[in-house]
Amino acid sequence: WYQRRVREAVVSTQSTGHVMLQTLLLTTARKLTRCLGAHSSKLYPFTDPVLKFVMTQDPELVLLEDGITLWLTLLENAPQSTPFFLNLFESMSRLLQLGTDSLKTSLLIIECSILLDPPSIISRYSEGIVTACVQLYPDVVGEARC
């Protein structure tokens, strides 16, 4: 019952008060994941729909950064890959297209995903990842010179 209510709070409408609550819930989920470590898979019934919601929202949404940080934390503590993680990875090309703001976290998600399920990630997503990184290269080099 509580998981459903908390999940509903995160995926509710985007008013100012809700965004603060949603950010707090994502941060709490990230901290719980770290505390539970390899047992964090027990949180998947809560975190999966929340991440799916966050990753399908407008890229300007405040929650996106908190969402990708939660995604990384879940991967870092996952004992194995799941079909949800594999499907969520389809959002990666969109994240990489957003530019360098979330680039470090996105690259860490790619690394963790490859370590958890090398054949699936490489066979399904390697071309898109390389293409996105090549497109980002001029931006990264330009920012490094500043």
N, C-alpha and C positions, 0 to 999 in steps of 0.2 A: 504494500500500500504506500509506504513512504517513498520507495524508489519511483513509483509512478507519479506521485505528487511533485517530487523534486524535478523529475524529468519534464513534467508539464510546465513547471516554473521556468525552466531554461528555454523551452521552445515556445513560450508565450509571446505576445506581441512586443514590439520594440519601443516601448516608451522609456523615458529617461530612468525612471525608478526601476523598471525591469532590467535594464542593461546593467545597472550596478549589482542587482541580485544575481543575474546570470553570470557576470564576471566572478562574483564571489563563489558561486556554485562550481564553476569550472576550476577555479583555483583550489577549492576544497577537494574536488575529485582528483586533481593532480597530486595534492599532498597525501590523500588516502592511498593513491596508487603507489606512491613512493614508500609509504609505510608498510603496505601489504607485500611489496616486492613481487616475488614469483606467484603469490596467491592473489594478485590483483585481478586475475581473470574472473574472480567472483563479482567484480564491478562491471563486467561487460554488459549485462542486461541494462544497466543505467548509462554507461558511457557510450555504447554504440549508437543509440538513437540521438544522443546529444551531439556527438561528433558529426553524425550524418547531417543533422540540422545546421550546425555551424558551418560545415564545409560547403553547403549549398546556398548559403546566404551571400549577399552583396559583399564584394571584396573590401569595401570601405567600412564594413561593420567592425565595431570595436572588439567584438568577440573573436574575430578570426585569429588574432595573435594568441589569445588564451587557448583557443581550440587547437591550434597546431602545437602549442607547448604541451597540452594534455595528450595529444596524439603521440608526440615524441616520448613522453614519459610512459605511456602505455606500452609502446614498442620496446623501450629500454628494459621494462620489467616483464615482458611477455615471455613465457616459457617456450612458446612456439607461435608460428603465424596462424591466423584464422582467415576464413573466407571474408569476413568483414574487413580486416586490414587490407587484404588484397583488393577488394572492391573500392575501399576508401582511397587507395593509391591512385585511382583514376583522377582524383582531384589534384594530384601533384603537378601536372603540366600547367594547370590554372594558377597554382601557387607560384610556380617558377616564373610565369608571365607577369606576375605582379611586380617583379623587380627585386631589388636587393634588400628591401626592408626585412623580409623574413627568409632571406636566402640561407643564412647559416643553419637555422632550424630546419628548413626544407632539406638541405643537404644531409643533415644528421638523420632525418626521417628516411631518406633514400638509403643511407648507409645501414641503418638498423633493419630496414625492410629487406635489403639484399642479404644481410647476415641471417635473418630468420627464414627466408625462403628464396635462395638464389635462383633456382631454375624458373620459378614463376615470374619473379620480378624482371629478370633479365630477358626472358623470352617475350613477355607481354609489353614491357615498358622501356626497354633500353633505348630504342630509337627515339622515342619522345623525350626522354631525359637528356640524351646527348644533344638533340636539336635545341631544346630549351636552354641548355648550358652554353651552347655556341652562340645563341642569340643574346644571352646575358653578358657574354665576354666583354664587349665594348663598354658596357655600363660599369662592370666591375673594375676594369682597367682604368676607366676615367675617374672613378671614385678613389682608386688607390693613389692616383697622382695628385689629388687635391690635398 
